[in-house]
Amino acid sequence: MVYAGIGEKDSGMVYLQKAADLDVIHSDVSVNPSFKICQKHSIFRMLLASLT
């Protein structure tokens, strides 16, 4: 989430999507404080929905 931390949320979402596609993302991203800055991003919300 380095990209999101430096304001590059779209780039961060690309790599988060890749992690989800590879099934290497954990469902705790919805409660992990590190991902709080991404919670309003539409791609992040779609990823969360796909994990449940």
C-alpha positions as CSV (number, residue, x, y, z in Angstrom):
1,M,0.0,0.0,0.0
2,V,3.0,2.3,-0.5
3,Y,1.2,3.7,-3.6
4,A,-1.8,4.7,-1.6
5,G,0.3,6.1,1.1
6,I,2.0,8.5,-1.3
7,G,-1.3,9.5,-2.9
8,E,-1.2,7.1,-5.9
9,K,-4.4,5.3,-4.9
10,D,-5.2,4.2,-8.5
11,S,-1.8,2.5,-8.8
12,G,-2.2,0.9,-5.4
13,M,-5.6,-0.5,-6.5
14,V,-4.0,-2.1,-9.6
15,Y,-1.6,-4.1,-7.5
16,L,-4.3,-4.9,-4.9
17,Q,-6.5,-6.3,-7.8
18,K,-3.5,-8.4,-9.0
19,A,-3.1,-9.8,-5.5
20,A,-6.8,-10.6,-5.4
21,D,-6.6,-12.3,-8.8
22,L,-3.7,-14.4,-7.5
23,D,-5.7,-15.2,-4.4
24,V,-3.0,-13.9,-2.1
25,I,-5.1,-11.2,-0.4
26,H,-6.5,-11.8,3.0
27,S,-10.1,-10.8,4.0
28,D,-8.7,-8.8,6.9
29,V,-8.1,-5.8,4.5
30,S,-11.6,-4.6,5.4
31,V,-10.5,-4.1,9.0
32,N,-6.8,-3.5,8.6
33,P,-6.0,0.2,9.5
34,S,-3.4,0.3,6.8
35,F,-6.1,0.1,4.1
36,K,-8.3,2.8,5.7
37,I,-7.2,5.4,3.1
38,C,-8.5,3.1,0.3
39,Q,-12.0,2.4,1.7
40,K,-13.7,5.0,-0.4
41,H,-12.2,3.8,-3.7
42,S,-14.7,2.0,-5.8
43,I,-12.2,-0.8,-6.8
44,F,-11.4,-1.4,-3.1
45,R,-15.1,-1.8,-2.3
46,M,-15.5,-4.2,-5.2
47,L,-12.6,-6.2,-4.0
48,L,-14.1,-6.4,-0.5
49,A,-17.4,-7.6,-2.0
50,S,-15.6,-10.3,-3.9
51,L,-13.8,-11.6,-0.8
52,T,-17.0,-12.3,1.2
